[in-house]
Amino acid sequence: MSAPGLGAALADSAKPLPGVFHHLEGTLHDWGYLAVAAFIFLEDFGVPLPGETMLIAASLYAGAGHLNIFAVAAIAFAAAIAGDNVGYGIGRFGGHGLVVRHGKWLLITRERLERAESFFERHGGKVVTGARFVEGLRQLNGVIAGVTEMHWLRFLFFNALGAALWVSVWTTLGYVAGNHVETVASYLGYVGIAALALILVMVFLHLRRRRQRKVPDQQSEAEDQPAEAEQTA
């Protein structure tokens, strides 16, 4: 049951969902909560389905009085965690071995994979939490964490945190904003792009620091070698 005043833009239950969300209205009408669960679960380990769009559409549908918003949020949260954990399993038990064996064809060496694992060990929590809001990273989030062998309990915690924030943001906006949700979504899209850029900058700075630390070590080794040669002579 919807609370008075919320979802006012969709107060007329016969009014169709706005913009890009309209094409999901029939699916929601026929399948309801099952559609929400299926779209989000499948999207979260790489199946090309509009899980986030479905979440917003379901929230709009709840704002019109057709679904219970708390049930939408709970189902979306559970489906997001389950889908990402399937992705983690794919990356951990299948992807890592494939990368080690065949990664050279994609210029992914064992050394580079170890650096990625080291980066994820230190910054994986931030990446997993923030990736939920970034298109592309959201779908591969679990797979990447699995391939880099991030500890499962750590992944589970930050994945649940990201899922809780993601579901809370979109169910609230969809339920309250009504027809204005497309405008709000476009602004949050820019926020997602900024988050992705921040993650890429973090990766770049991490790799640059590693390279800078490596150069003095190599110079020190080069200086030690002639000294050892003289002592041997």
N, C-alpha and C positions, 0 to 999 in steps of 0.2 A: 504494500500500500504506500503510495507516495505522500509525502508531507505537504501541507498546504503551502503554496507559494513557490515551491521548487519545480523546475521543469516548466516554468510558465510559458515559455515560447512554444511548448508542445502541449498546451493544455487541451486543445482539441484533439482527441484520440484518433480522429479520422485523418488528421494532417500527416502527410508523408514525412519521413526523415529527410533532413536537408542534404543537398549536395551529394558528395561521394558515398554517403552512408545509405542513400536510398536503395541502392541495388542489393543491400544486405537485409532489407526489411522483410522480404519474402522468406528468406532463410530463417530469420529470427521468429517469424510468425509460425513457420512449420516445425522448427526444431528447438526453439527457445534456448534454455540453458545448455543443452547438449551442443548446440552450434557454437556457443561461446567456448566451452571446454575443448571441443575438437579443433577449432581454428587456432587457438592460442597454444595448445599442446603440440600440434603438428608444426606450427611455425617455429617453435622454439628449438627444434633440432634440424632446421634447414629446409623443411617443406615450404615451397613458395605460396603461402596463404597470407592474407591480410589480417593477421591476428590483432594488431593494435587497432586497426580500423573497425574490426568486429567488436572489440571491447568498448570503443567509443559509441558505436551504433547501439550496442546493447544498453549502455548507460542512457542514451537518448530515449530508447524504447522504454526503459524503466521510468524515465522522467515523464513519459506520456501515460504511465500507469499500467503498462502491459507486463512488466517484470518487476521483481523485487530487487532493488539496488544492492542490498546487503548480500543477497544470494549471488548476484552477478559478480560482486567483488570477491566473495569467498571462492567461487568456482574458478574465476580468472586467476586468483593467487595460487590455488592448488595446481591448476593446469600449467601455469608458467613454471613452477618449480619442477613438476614432473617432466615437462618437455625438456628443460635445460639439463636435467639429470640423465635423460636418455642421451642427449648430445654429449654430455661428459663421458658416459660409458662408451659411446662410439669412439670418441677421441682417445680415451685412456686405453681401451682394450683392442682397438683396431687401428686407429689413426697414427699413434706413435710409432708402432712397428713399421707401418707403411712408409712413414716419413723417413725413418732411419735407413730403410732398405732402398727406397726409390727417390728420396728427396734431392739427390744430386742432379737429377734431371730438371729440377726447379731451382737449382742453386741453393738448396737448403742442406748445408753440411751438418754433421753431428755437432761441430763446435758452435755453429749458429743456433742450433736447436737448444744446446745447453745454455747459451746466453739468454735465449727466450725464456727458458725454464727459470733461470736465475732472476730475470726481470719479473716474471709472474710471481715468484716466491716473495719478492719484496713489495711489489705494487699490484699484485693480482686482485686483492680485495677491492681497491678503487676501480680497477678496470671492470671487474665482474658487476659491481654495483652500478657504475655509470653506463655500461654497455647496454643495459636494458632500455635506455632512452634513445639509442642510436640505431637507425635503420642499417641493417647489414651486420653490425656487431651483435645486435639482439639475437639474430638467428644462429650465429656461429659462436656465441659466447661460451656455451658449455663445451662444444667441440674443442675450441682452442685451449680452454682450461684443462681438458682431459689430455690433449696431445702434449702439453707442457708439464703434465703430471703434477698439477696443483693438488695439494692434499684435499681429499673429498670433503671432510668436515669443514674445512676453511671455505671451500667453494660453496658448500651448502649454506653456510651462515650468510655470506655476502650475497649469494644468489637470492636467498629469501629476503634479505634487506632490500635489494634492488627491486624484486618483484612486489614487495609491499609498497614501496614508494611509487612505482610505476602504476600499479592498480589504483592506489589512492588518488593519484593525480588525475588519471583519465576518467575514473568513475565519477569523481567529484565534478570535474569540468563538464563531462557529458551530461550529467544529471542536472546540474545547475545552469550551465551556460545555454542550453537549448540550441536554437538556430545560430547562435554566435560562436559555437564550438569550432567551426572551420577557421575563423579568424584567429582564435586562441591557439589552435593547433599549428597554424602557420608560424606564429611567433615562437612556439615551443620547438618547432622544427629547426629554427635558427639556433636555439639553445643546444639542441642535439648536435648540430654541426660544430658549434663552439666546443662542446664537450669532446667530440672526436678529435678536433684540432689540438686540444689540450693533451689528450692521450698520446697523440703522435709526437708532440713536442717533448713529452716526458720520455718517450722511447728514444728520441734523437739525443736528448741530453744524457740519458743513461749510457747509450752506446759511445758518445763522445768522451765521457768521463773514463770509460773502460779503455778507450784507445789512448787517451792521454796518460793513464797510469801504465799502460803497456810499453810506451816508448822509452821512458826512463829505465825500466827494467831491462829492455833489450840493449840500451846503451851501456848499462852497468855490466851486463854479461859480456858485451864486446870488449870492454876495457879489461875485464878479468882474464879473458882468454890469452892475450899477449903476456900478461904477468905470469900466468901458469906455465906458458911455453918457455919463458926465460928461466924459471926455477927448474924445470925439467932438464933444460940444456945445461 
